Amino acid sequence: MDTPVIETPTAAGIEETLAVVRRWLPAFLAGERADDDLYVDGVTTWHNIGEREVVVQRTPPAPASSPAARRCASRTCA
């Protein structure tokens, strides 16, 4: 198995990263998506844009006469 290599940062790499952060961070703090060129193709990202609360609905219990309810009552829920 190959040992991962951690590259030593270069001045050019640091400047490039700083330029990306200066464009991406203001959009993130405003709750918006930054320009598409700041995201890597094929990588899924999570965003809180449009996040909303939703009431979770539960499945109603099975009627006591159902086979599922009888199995659970006898401790053989499956």
N, CA and C atoms as an extended XYZ file, in Angstrom:
234
Properties=species:S:1:pos:R:3:atomname:S:1:resname:S:1:resid:I:1 pbc="F F F"
N         0.842       -1.188        0.000 N   MET     1
C         0.000        0.000        0.000 CA  MET     1
C         0.882        1.243        0.000 C   MET     1
N         0.538        2.188       -0.864 N   ASP     2
C         1.339        3.413       -0.960 CA  ASP     2
C         1.068        4.326        0.224 C   ASP     2
N         2.110        4.954        0.699 N   THR     3
C         1.979        5.926        1.771 CA  THR     3
C         1.545        7.256        1.161 C   THR     3
N         0.464        7.861        1.714 N   PRO     4
C         0.046        9.159        1.167 CA  PRO     4
C         1.154       10.204        1.326 C   PRO     4
N         1.229       11.066        0.347 N   VAL     5
C         2.238       12.122        0.371 CA  VAL     5
C         1.556       13.448        0.681 C   VAL     5
N         2.063       14.141        1.657 N   ILE     6
C         1.565       15.476        1.976 CA  ILE     6
C         2.538       16.461        1.356 C   ILE     6
N         2.032       17.201        0.392 N   GLU     7
C         2.900       18.133       -0.309 CA  GLU     7
C         3.155       19.381        0.525 C   GLU     7
N         4.330       19.917        0.388 N   THR     8
C         4.674       21.168        1.051 CA  THR     8
C         4.021       22.305        0.285 C   THR     8
N         3.263       23.161        0.979 N   PRO     9
C         2.606       24.271        0.287 CA  PRO     9
C         3.624       25.191       -0.379 C   PRO     9
N         3.236       25.685       -1.545 N   THR    10
C         4.076       26.655       -2.245 CA  THR    10
C         3.405       28.020       -2.145 C   THR    10
N         4.153       29.063       -2.374 N   ALA    11
C         3.592       30.414       -2.340 CA  ALA    11
C         2.481       30.552       -3.387 C   ALA    11
N         2.694       29.956       -4.564 N   ALA    12
C         1.690       30.037       -5.632 CA  ALA    12
C         0.424       29.290       -5.228 C   ALA    12
N         0.566       28.137       -4.601 N   GLY    13
C        -0.589       27.364       -4.154 CA  GLY    13
C        -1.382       28.084       -3.084 C   GLY    13
N        -0.677       28.727       -2.175 N   ILE    14
C        -1.341       29.497       -1.114 CA  ILE    14
C        -2.105       30.675       -1.712 C   ILE    14
N        -1.511       31.371       -2.664 N   GLU    15
C        -2.169       32.502       -3.321 CA  GLU    15
C        -3.415       32.037       -4.082 C   GLU    15
N        -3.305       30.900       -4.759 N   GLU    16
C        -4.445       30.371       -5.509 CA  GLU    16
C        -5.589       30.007       -4.559 C   GLU    16
N        -5.253       29.380       -3.444 N   THR    17
C        -6.267       29.011       -2.450 CA  THR    17
C        -6.916       30.251       -1.856 C   THR    17
N        -6.134       31.251       -1.555 N   LEU    18
C        -6.656       32.497       -0.999 CA  LEU    18
C        -7.610       33.180       -1.969 C   LEU    18
N        -7.293       33.130       -3.254 N   ALA    19
C        -8.175       33.728       -4.263 CA  ALA    19
C        -9.522       33.005       -4.304 C   ALA    19
N        -9.495       31.682       -4.187 N   VAL    20
C       -10.739       30.911       -4.173 CA  VAL    20
C       -11.550       31.241       -2.926 C   VAL    20
N       -10.897       31.282       -1.782 N   VAL    21
C       -11.585       31.578       -0.514 CA  VAL    21
C       -12.217       32.964       -0.547 C   VAL    21
N       -11.528       33.922       -1.123 N   ARG    22
C       -12.065       35.290       -1.191 CA  ARG    22
C       -13.323       35.372       -2.055 C   ARG    22
N       -13.476       34.454       -2.999 N   ARG    23
C       -14.685       34.426       -3.829 CA  ARG    23
C       -15.768       33.555       -3.212 C   ARG    23
N       -15.371       32.448       -2.587 N   TRP    24
C       -16.344       31.478       -2.083 CA  TRP    24
C       -16.952       31.885       -0.742 C   TRP    24
N       -16.141       32.356        0.183 N   LEU    25
C       -16.604       32.628        1.544 CA  LEU    25
C       -17.726       33.664        1.611 C   LEU    25
N       -17.670       34.796        0.918 N   PRO    26
C       -18.784       35.749        0.989 CA  PRO    26
C       -20.119       35.138        0.547 C   PRO    26
N       -20.098       34.314       -0.492 N   ALA    27
C       -21.337       33.662       -0.948 CA  ALA    27
C       -21.843       32.706        0.130 C   ALA    27
N       -20.944       31.932        0.703 N   PHE    28
C       -21.330       30.986        1.753 CA  PHE    28
C       -21.942       31.716        2.936 C   PHE    28
N       -21.319       32.784        3.375 N   LEU    29
C       -21.825       33.535        4.535 CA  LEU    29
C       -23.166       34.203        4.241 C   LEU    29
N       -23.427       34.486        2.978 N   ALA    30
C       -24.707       35.082        2.584 CA  ALA    30
C       -25.774       34.012        2.340 C   ALA    30
N       -25.399       32.746        2.503 N   GLY    31
C       -26.346       31.662        2.285 CA  GLY    31
C       -26.610       31.393        0.823 C   GLY    31
N       -25.651       31.710       -0.013 N   GLU    32
C       -25.802       31.530       -1.454 CA  GLU    32
C       -24.751       30.567       -1.976 C   GLU    32
N       -24.975       30.085       -3.171 N   ARG    33
C       -23.982       29.241       -3.829 CA  ARG    33
C       -23.015       30.152       -4.581 C   ARG    33
N       -21.743       29.853       -4.473 N   ALA    34
C       -20.729       30.635       -5.179 CA  ALA    34
C       -20.751       30.272       -6.661 C   ALA    34
N       -19.938       30.943       -7.448 N   ASP    35
C       -19.842       30.663       -8.879 CA  ASP    35
C       -19.468       29.199       -9.110 C   ASP    35
N       -20.029       28.615      -10.155 N   ASP    36
C       -19.820       27.192      -10.440 CA  ASP    36
C       -18.352       26.810      -10.599 C   ASP    36
N       -17.535       27.723      -11.099 N   ASP    37
C       -16.129       27.362      -11.320 CA  ASP    37
C       -15.356       27.144      -10.019 C   ASP    37
N       -15.969       27.454       -8.884 N   LEU    38
C       -15.301       27.237       -7.598 CA  LEU    38
C       -15.559       25.839       -7.033 C   LEU    38
N       -16.354       25.042       -7.730 N   TYR    39
C       -16.675       23.693       -7.281 CA  TYR    39
C       -16.051       22.678       -8.221 C   TYR    39
N       -15.633       21.558       -7.672 N   VAL    40
C       -15.015       20.500       -8.456 CA  VAL    40
C       -16.111       19.681       -9.137 C   VAL    40
N       -15.954       19.410      -10.417 N   ASP    41
C       -16.925       18.600      -11.151 CA  ASP    41
C       -16.990       17.190      -10.567 C   ASP    41
N       -18.203       16.666      -10.476 N   GLY    42
C       -18.377       15.294      -10.026 CA  GLY    42
C       -18.275       15.081       -8.528 C   GLY    42
N       -18.190       16.152       -7.766 N   VAL    43
C       -18.102       16.036       -6.310 CA  VAL    43
C       -19.386       16.597       -5.716 C   VAL    43
N       -20.008       15.810       -4.864 N   THR    44
C       -21.246       16.245       -4.226 CA  THR    44
C       -20.920       17.195       -3.089 C   THR    44
N       -21.640       18.292       -3.038 N   THR    45
C       -21.451       19.249       -1.943 CA  THR    45
C       -22.774       19.473       -1.245 C   THR    45
N       -22.698       19.819        0.016 N   TRP    46
C       -23.892       20.103        0.795 CA  TRP    46
C       -23.975       21.605        0.980 C   TRP    46
N       -25.167       22.131        0.802 N   HIS    47
C       -25.375       23.566        0.976 CA  HIS    47
C       -26.589       23.777        1.846 C   HIS    47
N       -26.582       24.821        2.619 N   ASN    48
C       -27.749       25.143        3.440 CA  ASN    48
C       -28.689       26.105        2.716 C   ASN    48
N       -28.511       26.241        1.427 N   ILE    49
C       -29.362       27.128        0.641 CA  ILE    49
C       -30.768       26.542        0.599 C   ILE    49
N       -31.735       27.334        0.970 N   GLY    50
C       -33.112       26.880        0.918 CA  GLY    50
C       -33.465       25.862        1.988 C   GLY    50
N       -32.622       25.743        2.973 N   GLU    51
C       -32.894       24.778        4.038 CA  GLU    51
C       -34.206       25.152        4.729 C   GLU    51
N       -34.994       24.164        5.025 N   ARG    52
C       -36.261       24.434        5.687 CA  ARG    52
C       -36.585       23.295        6.633 C   ARG    52
N       -37.413       23.593        7.593 N   GLU    53
C       -37.853       22.573        8.526 CA  GLU    53
C       -39.119       21.934        7.994 C   GLU    53
N       -39.200       20.633        8.131 N   VAL    54
C       -40.352       19.890        7.661 CA  VAL    54
C       -40.822       18.986        8.788 C   VAL    54
N       -42.115       18.938        8.987 N   VAL    55
C       -42.668       18.054        9.994 CA  VAL    55
C       -42.528       16.621        9.491 C   VAL    55
N       -41.928       15.785       10.299 N   VAL    56
C       -41.764       14.383        9.935 CA  VAL    56
C       -43.056       13.657       10.267 C   VAL    56
N       -43.588       12.973        9.293 N   GLN    57
C       -44.833       12.251        9.511 CA  GLN    57
C       -44.509       10.804        9.838 C   GLN    57
N       -45.195       10.288       10.834 N   ARG    58
C       -44.987        8.906       11.232 CA  ARG    58
C       -46.014        8.015       10.558 C   ARG    58
N       -45.639        6.781       10.328 N   THR    59
C       -46.583        5.802        9.802 CA  THR    59
C       -47.539        5.447       10.925 C   THR    59
N       -48.817        5.505       10.673 N   PRO    60
C       -49.759        5.181       11.744 CA  PRO    60
C       -49.598        3.721       12.162 C   PRO    60
N       -49.858        3.415       13.423 N   PRO    61
C       -49.721        2.034       13.874 CA  PRO    61
C       -50.719        1.138       13.140 C   PRO    61
N       -50.317       -0.107       12.974 N   ALA    62
C       -51.201       -1.071       12.312 CA  ALA    62
C       -52.381       -1.369       13.225 C   ALA    62
N       -53.558       -1.606       12.646 N   PRO    63
C       -54.712       -1.961       13.472 CA  PRO    63
C       -54.393       -3.222       14.283 C   PRO    63
N       -54.938       -3.300       15.472 N   ALA    64
C       -54.655       -4.434       16.366 CA  ALA    64
C       -55.009       -5.766       15.728 C   ALA    64
N       -55.900       -5.752       14.757 N   SER    65
C       -56.316       -7.004       14.134 CA  SER    65
C       -55.402       -7.438       12.986 C   SER    65
N       -54.426       -6.614       12.627 N   SER    66
C       -53.579       -6.946       11.482 CA  SER    66
C       -52.535       -7.992       11.866 C   SER    66
N       -52.058       -8.777       10.884 N   PRO    67
C       -51.012       -9.768       11.164 CA  PRO    67
C       -49.748       -9.129       11.729 C   PRO    67
N       -49.388       -7.930       11.249 N   ALA    68
C       -48.193       -7.263       11.760 CA  ALA    68
C       -48.339       -6.917       13.220 C   ALA    68
N       -49.472       -6.413       13.614 N   ALA    69
C       -49.698       -6.062       15.014 CA  ALA    69
C       -49.676       -7.308       15.886 C   ALA    69
N       -50.240       -8.412       15.403 N   ARG    70
C       -50.251       -9.646       16.190 CA  ARG    70
C       -48.839      -10.184       16.367 C   ARG    70
N       -47.998      -10.085       15.303 N   ARG    71
C       -46.608      -10.546       15.432 CA  ARG    71
C       -45.872       -9.721       16.473 C   ARG    71
N       -46.068       -8.397       16.467 N   CYS    72
C       -45.381       -7.526       17.430 CA  CYS    72
C       -45.879       -7.786       18.839 C   CYS    72
N       -47.155       -8.052       18.964 N   ALA    73
C       -47.705       -8.342       20.300 CA  ALA    73
C       -47.112       -9.625       20.849 C   ALA    73
N       -46.756      -10.539       19.966 N   SER    74
C       -46.184      -11.808       20.435 CA  SER    74
C       -44.661      -11.768       20.454 C   SER    74
N       -44.093      -10.558       20.277 N   ARG    75
C       -42.640      -10.327       20.300 CA  ARG    75
C       -41.897      -10.984       19.159 C   ARG    75
N       -42.552      -11.146       18.037 N   THR    76
C       -41.882      -11.694       16.860 CA  THR    76
C       -41.948      -10.704       15.707 C   THR    76
N       -41.788       -9.414       16.039 N   CYS    77
C       -41.840       -8.385       14.999 CA  CYS    77
C       -40.791       -8.673       13.940 C   CYS    77
N       -41.188       -8.565       12.693 N   ALA    78
C       -40.241       -8.776       11.604 CA  ALA    78
C       -40.488       -7.770       10.512 C   ALA    78
